[in-house]
Amino acid sequence: MLAPLGLDHSYTANSLRSGGASRPASRVSAAVKYCSAQMAALLFGSRDARPSRALSPFRKAEPTFTAVASARKIIWVRPDDIVFKVVGDHDLHADDILPGDWDLDRTLVAETKKYRSIYRHFRDGCPWDDTLLFQSYSKRLRRGEPVRGVDSLPQLKRLYEKKVDAAFRDLREHGFRIARDLLGQPTNLPHVHIGRGGEILYGTRGNHRLAMAKLLSLRVIPCNVRARHADWQKVREAVLDAQALTKDGTPPSNAHAAFIGHPDLADLYFPNH
């Protein structure tokens, strides 16, 4: 029944709803906007986490969820809406729905070495080997660690001048084009995580492209969602419940109007698009 929404599997643990009763949509305040870090707490309050598979210190079981999007779902995000990057992103996996404070362990994208170096190179004409990023790469190479498949700074500079400079020109001329594999599936997309209040948090893949997109003022870029905070997932559940009620003939509610523009809810509000 959920296939038309792209919700092709569920998370199984304890029930989200006490006694099987749905949370009333009226508990969702229309005044709360998705960018507020307090939104999910205002909607549902906090819940205790229960231990589950021990794949990382973050990963905990949460109640059964039905509004679980496909890991292949693409969301289109405004680069300017991505302000923070998650620290410890390697501990987050596709389809994770996690409680806890992992989404608060973040840093400003604009303060990262890659972001600052991309700006210095493309805006100010700074050579790659004079950037903060290459200073960091140089330390790794001196320790004997290969970087991007090469083991010397001159090789790395030539690689950046050939591939990264070309990627920037392509973004400037054509926008963000989605690469596809032999089966036609999108590949190598940047990935993001969704924090408790709907914040779009960047991951480890595509940092160069995000910095370029910001510098070029691209309108949107395509991303895959990797992990969601459990409190945000409850917002998805509430939206799905409200949409189901509307399809059953109940007059549509304005309670979720503040959330309609969030890119991670488009598959619920507009399942046929």
C-alpha positions as CSV (number, residue, x, y, z in Angstrom):
1,M,0.0,0.0,0.0
2,L,2.9,2.3,0.7
3,A,4.7,1.6,-2.6
4,P,3.2,4.6,-4.4
5,L,4.8,6.9,-1.8
6,G,8.2,5.3,-2.4
7,L,8.0,3.9,1.2
8,D,9.1,0.4,0.4
9,H,10.1,-0.9,3.9
10,S,9.5,-0.3,7.6
11,Y,11.6,-0.2,10.7
12,T,10.6,-2.8,13.3
13,A,10.9,-2.3,17.0
14,N,8.4,-1.1,19.6
15,S,5.3,0.6,18.5
16,L,5.3,4.3,17.9
17,R,1.8,4.7,19.1
18,S,0.6,3.7,22.5
19,G,-2.1,1.1,22.2
20,G,-2.0,1.5,18.4
21,A,-3.7,4.9,18.5
22,S,-2.4,7.6,16.1
23,R,-1.0,10.8,17.4
24,P,-3.6,13.5,16.5
25,A,-2.4,15.8,13.7
26,S,-3.7,18.8,15.8
27,R,-0.6,18.4,18.0
28,V,1.5,19.8,15.1
29,S,1.6,23.6,15.5
30,A,1.3,25.4,12.2
31,A,3.5,28.2,13.7
32,V,6.5,25.9,14.0
33,K,8.8,26.0,10.9
34,Y,11.0,23.2,9.8
35,C,14.2,25.1,10.2
36,S,13.6,25.4,14.0
37,A,15.8,23.1,16.0
38,Q,13.1,22.9,18.6
39,M,10.3,21.8,16.2
40,A,10.3,18.1,16.8
41,A,10.5,18.5,20.6
42,L,7.5,20.9,20.5
43,L,5.6,18.4,18.4
44,F,6.3,15.2,20.2
45,G,8.5,15.7,23.2
46,S,11.4,13.4,23.8
47,R,11.5,9.6,24.0
48,D,14.0,7.3,25.6
49,A,16.2,5.2,23.2
50,R,16.3,1.5,23.5
51,P,19.5,-0.5,22.6
52,S,19.6,-2.2,19.2
53,R,22.2,-3.4,16.7
54,A,25.7,-2.5,17.9
55,L,27.1,-1.1,14.7
56,S,28.1,2.3,16.1
57,P,27.6,4.2,19.4
58,F,24.9,6.3,17.7
59,R,22.7,3.5,16.4
60,K,19.7,2.8,18.6
61,A,16.3,1.2,17.9
62,E,13.3,3.4,17.7
63,P,9.6,2.4,17.4
64,T,8.1,1.1,14.1
65,F,8.2,3.7,11.4
66,T,6.1,3.6,8.2
67,A,7.1,6.9,6.5
68,V,10.5,5.5,5.6
69,A,11.8,6.9,2.3
70,S,13.8,4.8,-0.2
71,A,17.6,5.3,0.2
72,R,17.6,6.1,-3.5
73,K,15.3,9.0,-3.1
74,I,16.7,12.3,-4.5
75,I,16.0,15.5,-2.7
76,W,16.7,18.9,-4.3
77,V,18.3,21.2,-1.8
78,R,19.3,24.9,-2.0
79,P,23.0,25.1,-1.4
80,D,22.5,28.1,0.9
81,D,20.2,26.0,3.1
82,I,23.2,23.8,3.9
83,V,25.0,25.6,6.7
84,F,26.4,22.8,8.9
85,K,28.4,19.6,8.3
86,V,28.1,16.6,10.6
87,V,31.3,15.6,12.5
88,G,31.6,11.8,12.7
89,D,29.7,11.3,9.5
90,H,31.4,7.9,8.9
91,D,29.4,6.4,11.8
92,L,26.1,7.2,9.9
93,H,24.7,4.7,7.4
94,A,22.0,4.7,4.7
95,D,18.5,4.4,6.2
96,D,19.6,5.2,9.7
97,I,16.9,6.7,12.0
98,L,18.7,7.6,15.2
99,P,18.0,9.3,18.5
100,G,20.6,11.1,20.5
101,D,22.8,14.1,19.9
102,W,24.7,13.0,16.8
103,D,23.1,15.8,14.8
104,L,24.4,18.4,17.2
105,D,28.0,17.4,16.6
106,R,28.5,19.7,13.7
107,T,30.7,22.4,12.2
108,L,30.0,25.3,9.9
109,V,30.6,24.3,6.2
110,A,32.1,27.8,5.6
111,E,34.9,27.0,8.1
112,T,36.0,23.8,6.6
113,K,39.4,23.5,4.7
114,K,37.7,22.4,1.5
115,Y,35.2,25.2,1.4
116,R,37.8,27.9,2.2
117,S,40.2,26.4,-0.3
118,I,37.6,26.2,-3.1
119,Y,36.8,29.8,-2.6
120,R,40.4,30.9,-2.5
121,H,41.2,29.0,-5.7
122,F,38.2,29.9,-7.9
123,R,37.3,33.3,-6.5
124,D,40.7,34.7,-5.8
125,G,42.9,32.7,-8.2
126,C,45.0,31.2,-5.5
127,P,47.1,28.2,-6.7
128,W,46.0,24.9,-5.3
129,D,49.3,24.2,-3.6
130,D,48.9,27.5,-1.6
131,T,45.5,26.6,-0.1
132,L,44.8,25.2,3.3
133,L,43.6,22.0,1.8
134,F,46.9,21.3,0.1
135,Q,48.7,22.2,3.3
136,S,46.7,19.4,5.0
137,Y,47.4,17.1,2.1
138,S,51.1,17.8,2.2
139,K,51.2,16.6,5.9
140,R,49.5,13.4,4.9
141,L,51.8,12.8,2.0
142,R,54.9,13.4,4.2
143,R,53.5,10.6,6.5
144,G,53.4,8.3,3.6
145,E,49.6,8.4,3.1
146,P,48.5,8.6,-0.5
147,V,45.8,11.2,-1.2
148,R,43.3,10.6,-4.0
149,G,45.4,7.8,-5.4
150,V,48.7,9.8,-5.7
151,D,51.7,10.1,-3.5
152,S,53.2,13.4,-4.3
153,L,52.1,17.1,-4.2
154,P,52.9,17.9,-7.8
155,Q,50.8,14.9,-8.9
156,L,48.0,16.0,-6.7
157,K,48.1,19.5,-8.0
158,R,47.9,18.2,-11.6
159,L,45.0,16.0,-10.6
160,Y,43.1,19.0,-9.1
161,E,43.9,21.2,-12.1
162,K,42.6,18.5,-14.5
163,K,39.5,17.2,-12.7
164,V,38.4,19.7,-10.1
165,D,38.9,22.7,-12.3
166,A,37.0,20.9,-15.1
167,A,34.2,20.0,-12.6
168,F,33.9,23.7,-11.7
169,R,33.6,24.7,-15.4
170,D,31.0,22.1,-16.0
171,L,28.9,23.2,-13.0
172,R,29.2,26.8,-14.1
173,E,28.1,26.0,-17.7
174,H,25.5,23.3,-17.1
175,G,24.5,23.2,-13.5
176,F,24.6,20.1,-11.4
177,R,24.2,17.1,-13.8
178,I,23.3,13.7,-12.3
179,A,25.7,10.9,-13.3
180,R,24.1,7.5,-13.9
181,D,25.4,3.9,-13.9
182,L,24.9,1.3,-16.6
183,L,21.4,0.5,-15.2
184,G,20.4,4.2,-15.3
185,Q,20.6,4.6,-11.5
186,P,22.0,7.9,-10.1
187,T,25.5,7.5,-8.8
188,N,28.0,9.5,-6.7
189,L,25.4,12.0,-5.4
190,P,26.3,14.2,-2.4
191,H,24.6,12.9,0.7
192,V,23.0,14.8,3.6
193,H,21.5,14.0,7.0
194,I,18.4,15.5,8.5
195,G,18.6,16.8,12.0
196,R,16.0,16.8,14.7
197,G,14.4,20.1,13.6
198,G,14.7,19.4,9.9
199,E,18.1,20.9,9.5
200,I,19.9,19.7,6.4
201,L,23.4,18.6,7.5
202,Y,26.1,17.9,5.0
203,G,28.0,14.6,5.0
204,T,31.5,13.5,3.7
205,R,30.6,13.0,0.0
206,G,30.6,16.0,-2.4
207,N,32.2,18.7,-0.3
208,H,34.1,20.1,-3.3
209,R,30.8,20.3,-5.3
210,L,28.9,21.9,-2.5
211,A,31.5,24.7,-2.1
212,M,31.4,25.2,-5.9
213,A,27.6,25.3,-6.0
214,K,27.6,27.9,-3.2
215,L,30.2,30.0,-5.0
216,L,28.3,29.8,-8.3
217,S,25.0,30.5,-6.5
218,L,23.3,27.4,-8.0
219,R,19.6,27.3,-7.2
220,V,19.5,23.6,-6.2
221,I,21.6,20.5,-6.1
222,P,20.5,16.8,-5.9
223,C,21.3,14.9,-2.8
224,N,20.6,11.5,-1.2
225,V,19.5,11.5,2.5
226,R,21.6,9.1,4.5
227,A,20.5,9.4,8.2
228,R,17.6,11.1,9.9
229,H,17.1,12.0,13.5
230,A,14.4,10.0,15.1
231,D,12.5,13.2,16.1
232,W,12.5,14.4,12.5
233,Q,11.2,10.9,11.4
234,K,8.2,11.5,13.8
235,V,7.4,14.6,11.7
236,R,7.4,12.4,8.6
237,E,5.1,10.0,10.4
238,A,2.7,12.8,11.3
239,V,2.7,14.1,7.7
240,L,2.0,10.7,6.3
241,D,-0.9,10.2,8.8
242,A,-2.4,13.6,7.9
243,Q,-2.1,12.8,4.2
244,A,-3.8,9.4,4.7
245,L,-6.7,11.1,6.5
246,T,-7.1,13.6,3.7
247,K,-7.3,10.8,1.1
248,D,-10.1,9.1,3.2
249,G,-12.3,12.1,2.8
250,T,-11.3,14.1,5.9
251,P,-11.0,17.8,5.1
252,P,-7.3,18.7,4.7
253,S,-5.6,20.2,7.7
254,N,-3.5,23.4,7.7
255,A,-1.4,22.0,10.6
256,H,1.4,20.9,8.4
257,A,1.5,24.0,6.1
258,A,4.8,25.2,7.6
259,F,6.5,21.9,6.5
260,I,5.4,21.7,2.8
261,G,8.5,23.3,1.5
262,H,10.9,21.0,3.2
263,P,12.7,18.9,0.5
264,D,12.6,15.7,2.7
265,L,8.8,15.8,2.8
266,A,8.2,16.2,-0.9
267,D,7.7,12.4,-1.3
268,L,4.9,12.5,1.2
269,Y,3.1,15.7,0.1
270,F,3.6,15.0,-3.6
271,P,4.0,11.2,-4.0
272,N,3.2,11.2,-7.7
273,H,5.8,13.8,-8.8
